[in-house]
Amino acid sequence: MHYLLAFAPIENPEIAIAIIVENAGNGNSKAAAIAHQVLDVYFDK
């Protein structure tokens, strides 16, 4: 199991996310890609 925790922006955070990826060979890069997509959608609001 691979996981990634993130928050943004660095100054005065508005969003915190946790991504958990199971049964993936290189889950860390997949979790980072998912987190990136979530943050892109959030900040394009």
C-alpha positions as CSV (number, residue, x, y, z in Angstrom):
1,M,0.0,0.0,0.0
2,H,1.3,3.5,-0.9
3,Y,0.0,6.7,0.4
4,L,0.4,10.4,0.0
5,L,-0.7,13.3,2.3
6,A,-0.8,16.8,0.9
7,F,-2.0,20.3,1.7
8,A,-2.1,23.5,-0.2
9,P,-1.2,26.3,-0.5
10,I,1.8,26.4,1.9
11,E,0.8,29.8,3.3
12,N,-2.7,29.5,4.9
13,P,-3.7,26.0,3.7
14,E,-7.3,25.6,2.3
15,I,-7.3,21.9,1.4
16,A,-5.8,18.7,2.8
17,I,-5.9,15.4,1.0
18,A,-4.9,11.8,1.6
19,I,-4.5,9.4,-1.3
20,I,-4.1,5.7,-0.7
21,V,-3.2,3.3,-3.6
22,E,-3.3,-0.4,-3.2
23,N,-2.1,-3.2,-5.5
24,A,0.0,-0.9,-7.7
25,G,3.6,-1.6,-8.6
26,N,4.8,2.0,-8.3
27,G,2.0,3.4,-6.2
28,N,3.9,6.5,-5.0
29,S,4.0,8.1,-8.5
30,K,0.4,7.1,-9.1
31,A,-0.7,8.7,-5.8
32,A,1.2,11.9,-6.7
33,A,-0.5,12.0,-10.1
34,I,-3.9,11.7,-8.4
35,A,-3.1,14.3,-5.8
36,H,-2.0,16.7,-8.6
37,Q,-5.3,16.2,-10.5
38,V,-7.3,16.8,-7.3
39,L,-5.4,20.0,-6.5
40,D,-5.7,21.2,-10.2
41,V,-9.5,20.8,-10.0
42,Y,-9.8,22.4,-6.6
43,F,-7.8,25.5,-7.5
44,D,-9.5,25.9,-10.9
45,K,-12.8,26.4,-9.0
